[in-house]
Amino acid sequence: MAWFNQLPPRTVKTFEQLSQRFLRHFAINKRYPKTASYLFTIVQHEHEGLREYVQRFSEAVLEVPHVGPELLAYIMQQNLKSSRFKESISGKPPATKEELLAKAEKYIRIEESAGKRSMTPMKRRSTEEEGVMPKGRRERKHMPPNNLAYYTPLSVPRAELLAVAIQQGLVRRPPPMQDNPKRMKSEQFCHFHEDRGHDTEDCYNLKDEIEKLIQKGHFREFLVHKGRINDFEEPR
């Protein structure tokens, strides 16, 4: 036992001291389970085929315990490039993980038989490239609301709370943002608006929705001070 043999002589006098040193030494090697927010980072790369992505996503899922099939389908749909498979799971998500993977395998065969590295873009993306914008896309911009001035400190990222809220049917999607060429080129992506232009954590609409749910008694287990909703953080 190399660790024990390296202890300086006469520095440990009791079993309690030995136990504390042992725990401190090996605590750094402890692996903590990842949360659902980790899966949002498993994004399909620009030239990555569907088979390679599904394999990578499935391996990541093994590191995250207790993630329901609907949440898995939602996260995968958010992380996929525009494709027929993404479109197929955005309407009615598969009921089980096995059903999700079976549907993915179907579209993998289609992609590989066609000899393509990516699927056909969705019709909505095509109309945008042609300069014809759907009516809903002109409705509003992402503007900071004026009704909330403070937000309860959270112990998890807002993207993770969004996933939980969607799974529980607690939130509705906001109206689409107004189209802007600069926003379309942005590398930031909001999972609440499902669009580019700003990051999920900085989304004013999402901050307000989460705060309203907290005030109604939801998400107490995700607060910095569990059960207390009177401690606020200044908005960014």
C-alpha contacts under 8 A as a table, 3 or more apart, distances in Angstrom:
res1	aa1	res2	aa2	distance
1	M	4	F	5.66
1	M	5	N	6.49
2	A	5	N	5.17
2	A	6	Q	6.28
3	W	6	Q	5.34
3	W	7	L	6.90
4	F	7	L	5.58
7	L	11	T	7.42
8	P	11	T	5.88
9	P	12	V	7.73
10	R	13	K	6.81
12	V	15	F	7.83
12	V	17	Q	5.98
12	V	18	L	6.09
13	K	17	Q	6.89
13	K	18	L	7.88
14	T	17	Q	5.35
14	T	18	L	6.51
15	F	18	L	4.99
15	F	19	S	6.14
16	E	19	S	5.06
16	E	20	Q	6.26
17	Q	20	Q	5.19
17	Q	21	R	6.27
18	L	21	R	5.26
18	L	22	F	6.12
19	S	22	F	5.07
19	S	23	L	6.20
20	Q	23	L	5.21
20	Q	24	R	6.18
21	R	24	R	5.18
21	R	25	H	6.05
22	F	25	H	5.22
22	F	26	F	6.31
23	L	26	F	5.43
23	L	27	A	5.71
24	R	27	A	5.36
24	R	28	I	7.56
25	H	28	I	6.85
26	F	29	N	5.50
26	F	30	K	7.05
27	A	30	K	5.34
33	P	63	E	6.62
33	P	64	V	6.30
33	P	65	P	7.23
34	K	38	Y	6.42
34	K	63	E	6.19
34	K	64	V	5.14
34	K	65	P	7.64
35	T	38	Y	5.72
35	T	39	L	7.76
35	T	64	V	5.65
35	T	65	P	7.55
36	A	39	L	5.53
36	A	40	F	7.39
36	A	64	V	6.39
36	A	67	V	6.92
36	A	160	E	6.42
37	S	40	F	5.43
37	S	41	T	7.50
37	S	157	P	7.39
37	S	159	A	6.53
37	S	160	E	4.91
38	Y	41	T	5.62
38	Y	42	I	7.47
38	Y	64	V	7.98
39	L	42	I	5.36
39	L	57	F	7.59
39	L	60	A	6.81
39	L	61	V	7.11
39	L	75	I	6.94
40	F	43	V	6.88
40	F	75	I	6.15
40	F	76	M	7.94
40	F	78	Q	7.76
40	F	79	N	6.70
41	T	79	N	7.89
42	I	56	R	7.72
42	I	57	F	6.28
42	I	60	A	7.65
42	I	79	N	6.79
43	V	79	N	4.56
43	V	80	L	6.41
44	Q	48	E	6.32
44	Q	53	Y	5.86
44	Q	79	N	6.04
44	Q	80	L	5.32
44	Q	81	K	6.29
45	H	48	E	5.03
45	H	53	Y	7.98
45	H	81	K	7.91
46	E	81	K	7.62
47	H	117	R	6.54
47	H	118	S	7.18
48	E	52	E	6.52
48	E	53	Y	6.53
48	E	117	R	6.73
48	E	118	S	7.40
49	G	52	E	5.44
49	G	53	Y	6.30
49	G	117	R	4.97
49	G	118	S	5.92
50	L	53	Y	5.08
50	L	54	V	6.02
50	L	104	A	7.94
50	L	107	Y	7.99
50	L	108	I	5.92
50	L	111	E	7.71
50	L	117	R	7.70
50	L	118	S	7.18
51	R	54	V	5.29
51	R	55	Q	6.16
51	R	105	E	7.69
51	R	108	I	5.83
52	E	55	Q	5.25
52	E	56	R	6.25
53	Y	56	R	5.07
53	Y	57	F	6.02
54	V	57	F	5.01
54	V	58	S	5.94
54	V	101	L	7.99
54	V	104	A	7.49
55	Q	58	S	5.18
55	Q	59	E	6.32
56	R	59	E	5.26
56	R	60	A	6.38
57	F	60	A	5.07
57	F	61	V	6.26
57	F	76	M	7.93
58	S	61	V	5.07
58	S	62	L	6.69
59	E	62	L	5.42
59	E	63	E	7.31
60	A	63	E	5.46
60	A	64	V	7.08
61	V	64	V	5.24
61	V	65	P	7.65
62	L	65	P	7.02
64	V	67	V	6.91
67	V	71	L	6.63
67	V	72	L	6.63
68	G	71	L	5.40
68	G	72	L	6.24
69	P	72	L	4.96
69	P	73	A	6.11
69	P	94	P	7.07
69	P	95	A	6.24
69	P	96	T	5.08
69	P	97	K	5.13
69	P	100	L	7.84
70	E	73	A	5.15
70	E	74	Y	6.17
70	E	93	P	6.12
70	E	94	P	6.88
70	E	95	A	6.72
70	E	96	T	7.62
70	E	167	Q	6.86
71	L	74	Y	5.00
71	L	75	I	6.13
71	L	163	A	6.76
71	L	164	V	7.86
71	L	167	Q	6.12
72	L	75	I	5.24
72	L	76	M	6.09
72	L	97	K	7.59
73	A	76	M	5.17
73	A	77	Q	5.99
73	A	89	I	6.75
73	A	93	P	6.00
73	A	94	P	6.98
73	A	100	L	6.98
74	Y	77	Q	5.09
74	Y	78	Q	6.26
74	Y	89	I	7.94
74	Y	90	S	7.29
74	Y	93	P	7.48
75	I	78	Q	5.09
75	I	79	N	6.27
75	I	163	A	7.91
76	M	79	N	5.10
76	M	80	L	6.08
77	Q	80	L	5.47
77	Q	86	K	5.37
77	Q	87	E	7.95
77	Q	89	I	6.71
77	Q	90	S	6.35
78	Q	191	H	7.07
78	Q	194	E	7.53
80	L	83	S	7.64
80	L	86	K	6.33
81	K	86	K	7.41
82	S	86	K	6.35
82	S	87	E	7.63
82	S	119	M	7.38
82	S	120	T	7.63
82	S	121	P	5.35
82	S	122	M	6.05
82	S	125	R	7.99
83	S	86	K	5.20
83	S	87	E	6.32
83	S	118	S	7.41
83	S	119	M	4.84
83	S	120	T	5.61
83	S	121	P	5.30
83	S	122	M	6.04
84	R	87	E	5.02
84	R	88	S	6.10
84	R	107	Y	7.70
84	R	119	M	6.43
84	R	120	T	6.62
84	R	121	P	7.36
84	R	122	M	6.82
85	F	88	S	5.01
85	F	89	I	6.58
85	F	103	K	7.85
85	F	104	A	6.78
85	F	107	Y	6.08
86	K	89	I	5.58
86	K	90	S	6.26
87	E	90	S	5.26
87	E	91	G	7.16
87	E	122	M	7.41
88	S	91	G	6.48
88	S	92	K	7.52
89	I	92	K	5.83
89	I	93	P	4.86
89	I	94	P	6.90
90	S	93	P	6.27
93	P	100	L	7.85
94	P	97	K	7.29
94	P	99	E	5.68
94	P	100	L	5.30
95	A	99	E	6.63
95	A	100	L	7.64
96	T	99	E	5.16
96	T	100	L	6.36
97	K	100	L	5.03
97	K	101	L	6.30
98	E	101	L	5.18
98	E	102	A	6.07
99	E	102	A	5.00
99	E	103	K	6.16
100	L	103	K	5.26
100	L	104	A	6.24
101	L	104	A	4.89
101	L	105	E	6.14
102	A	105	E	5.08
102	A	106	K	6.45
103	K	106	K	5.13
103	K	107	Y	6.67
104	A	107	Y	5.33
104	A	108	I	6.09
105	E	108	I	4.87
105	E	109	R	6.28
106	K	109	R	5.41
106	K	110	I	6.57
107	Y	110	I	4.91
107	Y	111	E	6.08
108	I	111	E	5.09
108	I	112	E	6.07
109	R	112	E	5.17
109	R	113	S	5.87
110	I	113	S	5.26
110	I	114	A	6.24
111	E	114	A	5.31
111	E	115	G	6.38
111	E	116	K	5.71
111	E	117	R	7.05
111	E	118	S	6.99
111	E	119	M	6.41
112	E	115	G	4.94
112	E	116	K	6.20
112	E	117	R	7.63
113	S	116	K	7.87
116	K	119	M	7.04
121	P	125	R	6.43
121	P	126	S	6.83
122	M	125	R	5.53
122	M	126	S	6.59
123	K	126	S	5.05
123	K	127	T	6.34
124	R	127	T	5.35
124	R	128	E	6.48
124	R	134	P	7.72
125	R	128	E	5.15
125	R	129	E	6.38
126	S	129	E	5.18
126	S	130	E	6.39
127	T	130	E	5.10
127	T	131	G	6.39
127	T	132	V	5.18
127	T	133	M	6.35
127	T	134	P	7.74
128	E	131	G	5.12
128	E	132	V	5.48
128	E	133	M	5.37
128	E	134	P	7.87
129	E	132	V	7.50
133	M	137	R	6.61
133	M	138	R	7.69
134	P	137	R	5.60
134	P	138	R	7.51
135	K	138	R	5.77
135	K	139	E	7.31
136	G	139	E	5.53
136	G	175	P	7.58
136	G	176	P	6.17
137	R	140	R	7.59
137	R	176	P	5.24
137	R	177	M	5.87
137	R	178	Q	5.34
137	R	179	D	6.09
138	R	176	P	7.40
138	R	177	M	6.71
138	R	178	Q	4.37
138	R	179	D	6.13
139	E	175	P	6.95
139	E	176	P	6.36
139	E	177	M	6.38
139	E	178	Q	5.71
140	R	175	P	7.06
140	R	176	P	6.56
140	R	177	M	4.85
140	R	178	Q	4.77
141	K	176	P	7.76
141	K	177	M	4.49
141	K	178	Q	4.71
141	K	179	D	7.84
142	H	177	M	5.88
142	H	178	Q	7.79
143	M	204	Y	7.55
144	P	204	Y	5.54
144	P	205	N	7.45
145	P	148	L	7.23
145	P	204	Y	6.69
145	P	205	N	7.20
146	N	149	A	7.28
148	L	151	Y	7.64
148	L	208	D	6.68
149	A	234	E	7.27
149	A	235	P	6.57
150	Y	232	F	5.67
150	Y	233	E	5.75
150	Y	234	E	5.32
150	Y	235	P	5.76
151	Y	207	K	7.31
151	Y	208	D	7.94
151	Y	211	E	6.20
151	Y	232	F	5.20
151	Y	233	E	5.24
151	Y	234	E	6.63
151	Y	235	P	6.51
152	T	211	E	6.78
152	T	223	L	7.34
152	T	229	I	6.13
152	T	230	N	7.23
152	T	231	D	5.92
152	T	232	F	4.46
152	T	233	E	5.89
153	P	223	L	6.16
153	P	224	V	5.69
153	P	225	H	7.84
153	P	231	D	7.10
153	P	232	F	6.03
153	P	233	E	5.75
154	L	157	P	7.27
154	L	158	R	7.88
154	L	222	F	5.91
154	L	223	L	4.46
154	L	224	V	5.08
155	S	222	F	5.41
155	S	223	L	5.31
155	S	224	V	4.78
156	V	160	E	6.75
156	V	161	L	7.38
156	V	222	F	6.33
156	V	223	L	7.91
157	P	160	E	5.47
157	P	161	L	6.83
157	P	201	E	7.00
158	R	161	L	5.00
158	R	162	L	6.08
158	R	200	T	7.18
158	R	201	E	5.67
158	R	206	L	7.85
158	R	207	K	7.67
159	A	162	L	5.00
159	A	163	A	6.40
159	A	191	H	7.20
159	A	200	T	6.16
159	A	201	E	6.57
160	E	163	A	5.18
160	E	164	V	6.46
161	L	164	V	5.02
161	L	165	A	6.01
161	L	210	I	7.70
161	L	219	F	7.97
162	L	165	A	5.03
162	L	166	I	6.09
162	L	192	F	7.25
162	L	206	L	7.81
162	L	210	I	7.86
163	A	166	I	5.23
163	A	167	Q	6.18
164	V	167	Q	5.08
164	V	168	Q	6.23
165	A	168	Q	5.14
165	A	169	G	6.00
165	A	170	L	5.02
165	A	171	V	6.04
166	I	169	G	4.96
166	I	170	L	6.07
166	I	171	V	6.00
166	I	172	R	7.84
167	Q	170	L	7.84
169	G	172	R	7.79
170	L	213	L	7.96
171	V	209	E	7.33
173	R	192	F	6.61
173	R	193	H	6.67
174	P	192	F	7.52
174	P	193	H	6.29
174	P	205	N	7.65
175	P	193	H	7.74
176	P	193	H	6.69
177	M	193	H	7.57
177	M	195	D	7.92
179	D	183	R	7.51
179	D	184	M	7.66
180	N	183	R	5.20
180	N	184	M	6.33
181	P	184	M	5.16
181	P	185	K	6.64
182	K	185	K	5.35
182	K	186	S	6.57
182	K	197	G	7.99
183	R	186	S	5.09
183	R	196	R	6.05
183	R	197	G	4.50
184	M	196	R	5.91
184	M	197	G	6.70
185	K	196	R	7.72
185	K	197	G	7.91
186	S	189	F	7.72
186	S	196	R	6.03
186	S	197	G	5.38
186	S	198	H	7.76
187	E	196	R	7.02
187	E	197	G	7.42
188	Q	196	R	5.67
188	Q	197	G	5.61
188	Q	198	H	5.06
188	Q	199	D	5.14
189	F	194	E	7.23
189	F	195	D	5.81
189	F	196	R	4.30
189	F	197	G	6.14
189	F	198	H	5.63
189	F	199	D	5.12
189	F	200	T	6.58
190	C	193	H	5.54
190	C	194	E	5.57
190	C	195	D	5.61
190	C	196	R	6.04
190	C	197	G	7.32
190	C	198	H	5.82
190	C	199	D	4.91
190	C	200	T	4.21
190	C	201	E	7.96
190	C	203	C	7.13
191	H	194	E	4.67
191	H	195	D	7.01
191	H	200	T	5.74
192	F	195	D	7.98
192	F	200	T	6.60
192	F	203	C	7.88
192	F	206	L	6.62
196	R	199	D	7.91
198	H	202	D	6.81
198	H	203	C	6.83
199	D	202	D	5.35
199	D	203	C	6.39
200	T	203	C	5.28
200	T	206	L	7.66
201	E	207	K	7.95
202	D	207	K	7.73
202	D	236	R	7.43
203	C	206	L	5.34
203	C	207	K	6.25
204	Y	207	K	5.04
204	Y	208	D	6.21
205	N	208	D	5.24
205	N	209	E	6.25
206	L	209	E	5.05
206	L	210	I	6.09
207	K	210	I	5.32
207	K	211	E	6.09
208	D	211	E	5.09
208	D	212	K	6.13
209	E	212	K	5.21
209	E	213	L	6.34
210	I	213	L	5.11
210	I	214	I	6.19
211	E	214	I	4.99
211	E	215	Q	6.22
212	K	215	Q	5.12
212	K	216	K	6.40
213	L	216	K	5.01
213	L	217	G	6.52
213	L	218	H	5.40
213	L	219	F	7.47
214	I	217	G	5.12
214	I	218	H	4.78
214	I	219	F	5.86
214	I	220	R	6.90
214	I	229	I	7.28
215	Q	218	H	7.26
215	Q	229	I	7.03
217	G	220	R	6.67
219	F	222	F	5.31
219	F	223	L	6.98
220	R	223	L	5.57
220	R	226	K	5.65
220	R	227	G	5.06
220	R	228	R	7.50
221	E	226	K	5.65
221	E	227	G	7.02
222	F	226	K	6.86
223	L	226	K	4.89
223	L	227	G	7.08
223	L	228	R	7.49
223	L	229	I	7.93
225	H	228	R	5.60
225	H	229	I	7.86
225	H	231	D	7.87
228	R	231	D	6.88
229	I	232	F	7.57
